[in-house]
Amino acid sequence: MANLIIVPPAPIAAIVASRGTGAANLLTSSPKEVWVDIAVGSAVNIDIDLGAARSIDTVLLGHIHGPAPGAVWTITGGVAAYAETVLKASGPLRAADAAGQQPSLSHALWHGAATDVRYLRLSITQPAGAPMLMAGIALVGAAFTPALNKEWGSGRRPIDNSTVTPLPDGGFAVVEGARKMGFAWTFGDLSDAEADRLQAVALDVGESRPVLVVEDPAPTTGLRNRIHYGLFEKLRQFERRNRIQTRWEFGMEEWV
C-alpha cells in the first residue's frame, strides 16, 4: 500500500486539444465545465504548457464521462517538447474500479517519479463504438507524501445535498440533490519539514481552491474511490506531540 498524497494544482499557462470543443474548460475549477471529444477509435491529444519547467509527479484527467473499459492513454512531455520523454506508457484510461463497480463517471490518474517538464501531452484513445468522451478537470502537480502515511481511523462519509421537508401527513417533500463523498484523515507523525510543507499547501489552497487527495495512488482495485478532487474543509491547527513530531487533522469535500 502506498502513502496518501496531496497535490495542489500547478499553474497551467495554456491547454489545447487536437480535436473536440471546450479544452479551456479543463482549466476551470468546476468539473461541470467540460471538454467534449468529437470522434472515437483514434487518438486525441491534449497538450498542456506549464509556462516554465517544473518538477511534477502527478497528472489527473478528472471527471471523465463514458470511458470504455478498453480506453487507453499515454503521457509524454519534457522541458523542450511534448514528445520528448514517455512519462507513462500506454495503459487503461479509467482508474481501477472497486469489485462489481463500473460507474459512467471516472478519473485517469498517473503518479510516478518526479520529472522536470514544461510541456505535457495526454494522448487518449476511446474505442470505436463507445460514446464520445467528456472530461472536466486537467490537474498537474508535485505531490506531498508523508513518510509515515495517515493514521488508522481515517475514512469517507457520504454527503447528500438533497432537501427534505417533513409534511403534516407524515410524508416528506424531497428535492433531489447531488450525492458525493467527504474524506477525513489525521497525520500523526509529521516531521518539522513535513509540517512546514503542509502549511504552505494549506495557505496556497485554503478552503476555496481545489486540491487533489488520493488515499493510495497505487493502480490497484478500488483506485477510483480513493481519488478525491475538492476543497479542504474546516482547516484545523496542528498540535505538537513531542519535540520532533506534529499531529494534524484534515478533511475535504468532493466537488461534483
N, C-alpha and C positions, 0 to 999 in steps of 0.2 A: 504494500500500500504506500502510495506517495503522499507527501505532506500537502496540506491545504495551501493554496496560492491566492494572493490578492493582486489584481492587475489594474492599476489606474491607467486610463487610456492615454497614449502618447498623442500629441498633436499631429494631425494629418493635413498636409498642405493642399493636396489635390487627389481626386479619385476619378477614374474613367473606366467605363465598361466597353468592351468591343462590340456589344450589341445590347438591346433592351432599352428600357426607359427608367429614369429616376435614379441614376447611380449616385447623385449627390445626396439622396435620401439616406444612404448608408452612413453618412456622417452626422446625421441628427441624433439627438439623444433618444427620441421616441422610436421604438421598433415598429410602430404602426405606419410610419412613413417608409415606403419600401422601394427597392429596385425590382423591376419585373423583366424577366427574360422574354424573348420573342421566338425562341426556337429550342428544340431538343435534339439529341442524337449527335451533337458535335460540341466541341469545347467553346466556352465563353471565357474571356479573360477579364478580370477585374484588376486594374493597375492602381497601386497606391504609392503616392510620393509623400514621404515624411518631411520633405523640405530640407533636411540635413541628415547626415549619418547619425544613427542612434543604435545603441545596443538593445536588441529586443529578443524575447524568448517565447512569446505567446501571440497567437493570432486567433481571433474569433470571427467567424461569419455567423451571425446570430439571427434567431427568429426566422428560420428558413421554412417556407410553406411548401409542402408537397415533395420533399426529397424522396426519390425512389430508393429502395434497398440497393440498387445497382449504381447509384450516383457516386462519382469519384471526384477527387480534387487533388491538385498538387500545388506546392508553394515554391516559387523561385524568387530570387532577389539578390541584391548586392549594393555596394556603395556607388557603382558607376552605371549599372544596367539592370533591367528587370529580369533577365535570364542568366545572370552571372553565376549563381550558385543554386543548387537544389537544397532548399531548407526542409521540405517534406516531400518524399516520394509519393507517387500516386497511391491512393488508398480511399476507403469509404468516406463519403462526404458526411453522412449523418453520424452524430455521436451515438455510441452503442446504447441501445435501449435496455430497460430492465426486462426480466423474463416475462414473456407474454405481452409486452408493450410495443406498440408501433404507432405512435401518435402522428398526426399530419404535420405538427409543428416540431422542428428540431433545431439543433445547432451543429456547427462544424468547428472543432477546436483542435489547434496544434499547440503543444507546449514541448519545447526541446532545449537544446544547447543555445546559450546566448550568442548572438551573431550581430555584427555591425552591418547595418543596411540603411540605405536611403530609399531604395526602390523595392517594391514587393509586387509580385504577380500571383493572383489566385486564379488558377485555371480549373474550370468546373465543367463536368460533363454529366448532364441528365440523360438517361437512356431514352432512345426513341420510343414513342408511345406513352411516355409518362407526362404528367401535367407540366406546364410552364413553371419554372422556379421563381419564387419571390423570396427576398431576404430583407431584413430590416436594420441590421447592425453590422458594421465592419469596425473591429477594435484591434489595435496593435499595442503592445506594451512590454515592459520588463516586470516580471512577477516578483513580489515579495514572498519568500518562502521561509517560514520559521524552521530553525534547526530541529526543534523538538515537537513540531506539529501542534494541533489543538488538543485540549483536554477531553477526556471522556465526559459525556453529558451534553455535548453539542447536538443540535437537532433541528429539524424542519417543522414548520407549523403551517397548516392550511389557512388561507385568508379568503374570505368570501365578501365581496363588495356589494352584494345584494342588499336591498332594503326590505325589511319585513315588519309589517304593522299588524298587531293583533286586532281582530274585528269583534264587534259586540256579539256576533253569533257564535263565537268560539273558533272561527277560522282565521286565516291570515291573508293580507294583501301583500303580494310579493312582486317586487320589481327586480328582475334578474340583473345581476352584475357579474363582473369578471371574477373568476376564482384563480388564485395563484398561491405561491408559497413564500414564506419567510424562512430565514435561516439565522440561527444564533449560535455563537461559539465563544470559547474562552481560551486565550493563550496563557498558560500558567508559568512558563519558564523562559520569558524573553530576556535576552541579554540587553545591556545598555544600548549597544549599537542597533539591535533589532527594534527596541522601543523608540529610538530616535528616528529610524526609517519609517516605522508605522505612524509616528506623529506627523512626519512630512506628508505621508499619504492622506491621513485624516484631514490635515489642513488644506491639502490640494482639492479634494473632492467634497469635503464637508458632508452635509446631509442633503445636498441639492444637485450634485453632479454624479453621473453614473460611474459605477465601478464593477469589475468582474471578480467574482469569488468562485473558486472551484474547490470543492471539498477534497477531491483527489483527481488529478488530471490524467491518471493512467487510462489508456484506451481500453477499458475493461467493461464488462456488463454493468449497465446502470449509469454510465457516464452522463447521459443526458440529464438525469435527475440530480446530478451533483454540480451542474453548471448553473450559476445564479448571476444574472445581469440585473442590476437595480441600484437602489440607493441605500447607503448606510442609514440606520435609524437610531435615534437616542444615543448618540455617541457618549460614552462614559469616560470618566477619568481612569487612568491606570493606577495600580496600587503596588507599592514596593513590598515584596515578600521577604527579602533579606538584602544584603548589600549588593548582590550580583544578579538578582532575579526580579522580574517585574510580571505582574498579573494584569491582564487587560481583557475586558469583555466587549464583544462586538455583536451587532445584529444588523440584518439588512432585509429589505423587502423587494421582491422581484418587480420588474417593470414589464407589463404585458400590454 
